[in-house]
Amino acid sequence: MPMPIRTWLKGSASALYVAFHALLRNTPDRCRKDEEMESKHILVVGAGSAGKRHAGNLISLGCRISFVDPRADRLTEVQEKMGIQGIYTSLEDAWRMDGRIDGVAITSPPAFHVEQSIAALEKSIPVLLEKPVCPDEAGAQKLAKVQRDSGVPLLLTYTWRWWAPLRRVKELLERRAVGQIRHVKFVMSAHLADWHPWENYWDFFMASKTLGGGALLDESHWIDLMLWFFGKPERVIASIGKISELKIETDDNVDMLVFYKDGMRVTLHLDLYGRPHEKYIRFVGEQGTISWTVDPNRIRIGREMTETWETQDFECERNDMFLDADREFLNVLNGGSVQTCTIEDGLKVLSVIEAARESSASGCAVVL
Ligand SMILES: NC(=O)c1ccc[n+]([C@@H]2O[C@H](COP(=O)([O-])OP(=O)(O)OC[C@H]3O[C@@H](n4cnc5c(N)ncnc54)[C@H](O)[C@@H]3O)[C@@H](O)[C@H]2O)c1
C-alpha cells in the first residue's frame, strides 16, 4: 500500500537531517574543521537565571548568542552584561532576523517549552530544552512525537546527569559496590525565597501553577535520577501539597513511596521551605550504604556497624554540570548524537509525575 504523503514527508525530513549530518561527518578533515570551528549562533529563549547561565557558558565555548524574552528589563540586562548579537521580545520576531540560527536553548518557564521547542524543530533547528519538558504528560507526548518525526535532535537538560559525583555513584551502583540495593532515600529541601535573591519569590514562575512551577515539576530532577539509576518502577504512592506559609499557589511539599519489582523501595522528599538547604541520596544495599551529598560535595561508602566511611571528596562546582551539558549540545550541533538525556527520558519523568498526582488525589497506590 502506498505511504500517505504526510508520513512520507515526515520520514523524509528525519532521513534528510540524518543524511546531511552523515555527509558532514564524511567530508574531508579540513572542511569539517572549518565547519566545527565556525562560531555557532544560539538563540536563547528566556533571559532568566538558566538562560543567562547557558548563554555565559556557550559564549565561553565560542558561540554567538541572541536572546528572546518578553521582559525588556531582562533584555537590557543581558545586552549590557554580555556580548549579545540580538535581542527580541518574541520568538516570532527572532525568526525574522537576518542570519542563521544554529541552535535554540529554551530556558523559559515550563508552560512555554512545548510550543517553543516545536517551533524550532519544525525549522530543523536542534534544541537544548531545560527541564521539565512541560507541566503534563500529554504535552510531552506531543513534543516527543514531533521530535521523532522530524529527526531533529533535542537535548533535555536534567543537569544532575552531568554531575561527576553522581556519575561516579551510577558506576558504583552498576558494579554493585554495596550489593543489591534495598532502599533509597532522596531528599531535596530548599527554601524558595533563597533561590532568586534578586526578586520576590512570589513573582517568580515557581509560584505560578499556570507557568509550571512547584516542587514536583521543578524538582523532578530527583525523579529523573531515580529513573536513570534504576529504570521504571512498579507502583507509586504520593502526597503532594502546599503545607507551608509560602505565598505561592503551587505545591511546596512532595512525599513519594516508590516500589520496584525486585522489592526495592524508594522514598523521595521534596520541599520548598527547608533551611538549611539539603540535598542528599542514601542507597542502602545488602553489603553497606552509599551516601551522596551536595554539601559537602562528597560520596561515602560505609560497610561497618559504626560510622566508618570511605570518603571521596569532589572539587566540581555547580556550573560544571551546565557547562558539560552545553558542550554536549555543541557536539550535537556539529553532527554528534544526543547522549545523556533525551525527550523520551523527560516523558518517563512526566509519567511518574502523573502517577504521583493521581495517587495524591485518590489516596491509592498507582501502578505504572
Ligand atoms: N537544570 C537546572 O538545574 C535548572 C536550573 C534553573 C532553572 N532551570 C529551568 O529553566 C527554566 C527557567 O528557570 P529560571 O530559573 O531561569 O527562571 P527565570 O524566571 O529566572 O527565567 C525565565 C525567563 O523566561 C522569561 N519568559 C517568560 N515567558 C517567556 C516566553 N513566553 N518566552 C521567552 N521567555 C519567557 C521570563 O521573563 C524570565 O526572564 C525552568 O524550566 C527551570 O526549571 C533548570
The ligand as an SDF file (V2000), in Angstrom:
LIG
                    3D

 44 48  0  0  0  0  0  0  0  0999 V2000
   18.8120   22.3580   35.0430 N   0  0  0  0  0  0  0  0  0  0  0  0
   18.7370   23.0840   36.1440 C   0  0  0  0  0  0  0  0  0  0  0  0
   19.3140   22.7600   37.1650 O   0  0  0  0  0  0  0  0  0  0  0  0
   17.9130   24.3470   36.1190 C   0  0  0  0  0  0  0  0  0  0  0  0
   18.2380   25.4170   36.9730 C   0  0  0  0  0  0  0  0  0  0  0  0
   17.4400   26.5580   36.9180 C   0  0  0  0  0  0  0  0  0  0  0  0
   16.3290   26.6090   36.0730 C   0  0  0  0  0  0  0  0  0  0  0  0
   16.0580   25.5370   35.2790 N   0  0  0  0  0  0  0  0  0  0  0  0
   14.8890   25.5510   34.3850 C   0  0  0  0  0  0  0  0  0  0  0  0
   14.9950   26.6470   33.4770 O   0  0  0  0  0  0  0  0  0  0  0  0
   13.7090   27.1980   33.2130 C   0  0  0  0  0  0  0  0  0  0  0  0
   13.7270   28.6790   33.6240 C   0  0  0  0  0  0  0  0  0  0  0  0
   14.0430   28.7960   35.0020 O   0  0  0  0  0  0  0  0  0  0  0  0
   14.7550   30.1220   35.5730 P   0  0  0  0  0  0  0  0  0  0  0  0
   15.1620   29.8180   36.9570 O   0  0  0  0  0  0  0  0  0  0  0  0
   15.7650   30.6160   34.6090 O   0  0  0  0  0  0  0  0  0  0  0  0
   13.5170   31.1220   35.5980 O   0  0  0  0  0  0  0  0  0  0  0  0
   13.5740   32.7040   35.4660 P   0  0  0  0  0  0  0  0  0  0  0  0
   12.2650   33.2110   35.9170 O   0  0  0  0  0  0  0  0  0  0  0  0
   14.8140   33.2260   36.1040 O   0  0  0  0  0  0  0  0  0  0  0  0
   13.7350   32.9370   33.8950 O   0  0  0  0  0  0  0  0  0  0  0  0
   12.7090   32.6790   32.9790 C   0  0  0  0  0  0  0  0  0  0  0  0
   12.7350   33.7990   31.9550 C   0  0  0  0  0  0  0  0  0  0  0  0
   11.8160   33.4630   30.9060 O   0  0  0  0  0  0  0  0  0  0  0  0
   11.1520   34.6560   30.5400 C   0  0  0  0  0  0  0  0  0  0  0  0
    9.9130   34.3250   29.8610 N   0  0  0  0  0  0  0  0  0  0  0  0
    8.6400   34.2950   30.3340 C   0  0  0  0  0  0  0  0  0  0  0  0
    7.7880   33.9440   29.3430 N   0  0  0  0  0  0  0  0  0  0  0  0
    8.5440   33.7470   28.2350 C   0  0  0  0  0  0  0  0  0  0  0  0
    8.2290   33.3950   26.8990 C   0  0  0  0  0  0  0  0  0  0  0  0
    6.9780   33.1480   26.5140 N   0  0  0  0  0  0  0  0  0  0  0  0
    9.2490   33.2950   26.0100 N   0  0  0  0  0  0  0  0  0  0  0  0
   10.5100   33.5450   26.3720 C   0  0  0  0  0  0  0  0  0  0  0  0
   10.8560   33.8830   27.6360 N   0  0  0  0  0  0  0  0  0  0  0  0
    9.8860   33.9900   28.5510 C   0  0  0  0  0  0  0  0  0  0  0  0
   10.9560   35.4160   31.8340 C   0  0  0  0  0  0  0  0  0  0  0  0
   10.7160   36.8020   31.6060 O   0  0  0  0  0  0  0  0  0  0  0  0
   12.2910   35.1530   32.5170 C   0  0  0  0  0  0  0  0  0  0  0  0
   13.2430   36.1540   32.2010 O   0  0  0  0  0  0  0  0  0  0  0  0
   12.7270   26.3500   34.0170 C   0  0  0  0  0  0  0  0  0  0  0  0
   12.2170   25.3310   33.2110 O   0  0  0  0  0  0  0  0  0  0  0  0
   13.5940   25.7750   35.1380 C   0  0  0  0  0  0  0  0  0  0  0  0
   13.0960   24.5570   35.6640 O   0  0  0  0  0  0  0  0  0  0  0  0
   16.8270   24.4330   35.2890 C   0  0  0  0  0  0  0  0  0  0  0  0
  1  2  1  0
  2  3  2  0
  2  4  1  0
  4  5  1  0
  4 44  2  0
  5  6  2  0
  6  7  1  0
  7  8  2  0
  8  9  1  0
  8 44  1  0
  9 10  1  0
  9 42  1  0
 10 11  1  0
 11 12  1  0
 11 40  1  0
 12 13  1  0
 13 14  1  0
 14 15  2  0
 14 16  1  0
 14 17  1  0
 17 18  1  0
 18 19  2  0
 18 20  1  0
 18 21  1  0
 21 22  1  0
 22 23  1  0
 23 24  1  0
 23 38  1  0
 24 25  1  0
 25 26  1  0
 25 36  1  0
 26 27  1  0
 26 35  1  0
 27 28  2  0
 28 29  1  0
 29 30  1  0
 29 35  2  0
 30 31  1  0
 30 32  2  0
 32 33  1  0
 33 34  2  0
 34 35  1  0
 36 37  1  0
 36 38  1  0
 38 39  1  0
 40 41  1  0
 40 42  1  0
 42 43  1  0
M  CHG  2   8   1  16  -1
M  END
$$$$
